[in-house]
């Protein structure tokens, strides 16, 4: 199986290939440069690995939540590439990708993923490991830091959780406690590629025209006071 994954949901920009379980990734922090750099990163990665776009079995992208412009860039690029080679697309949650990074890098089997959503809020999700893959244990949400909640039962107590993502810069405000947190962590295409392979095998891929970003926050234009 060969899957190309990309992500531009945050300040970070990354592309990765899952080649029969071997992951190769290019990751950079590129604020406001995603639209200029992402396609070149894709082409460079494919060229270095000697892979043609037509060799791919599927494409994947970080579907959100995250920055609205970044999500649209990733979705549009994946759609265009998938249309051109007539391949399916796997949509992967950026919060779940953060959780997978927590498992991959820190061997954490319980992760609270949080991304700075601006406007005094965070994108929030809780995940636990099952057979090497992080799975959600609650619905993802956008919420003020002081109003975040743990999933029912707490799954072994608050101290068993690891915090991942830029939302943890508000650790003092978050209504959740963790054994450790990594506020410098960003969603990465490497983890999207890992999760996408499993989802693809479970028949969860969609056609290019069905691939859509997930924003969580619908009323983008309203001020915070108007959304309460």
Secondary structure, 3 states (H helix, E strand, C coil): CEEEEEECCCCEEEEEEEECCEEEEEEEECCCCHHHHHHHHHHHHHHHHCCCHHHCCEEEEEEECCCHHHHHHHHHHHHHHHHHHCCEEEEEEHHHHHHHHHHHHHCCCEEEEEEECCCCEEEEEEEEEECCEEEECCCCEEEEHHHCCCCCCCCCCHHHCEEECHHHHHCCCCCCCCCEEECCCCCCHHHHHHHHHHHHHCCCCECHHHCCCCCCCCCCCCCHHHHC
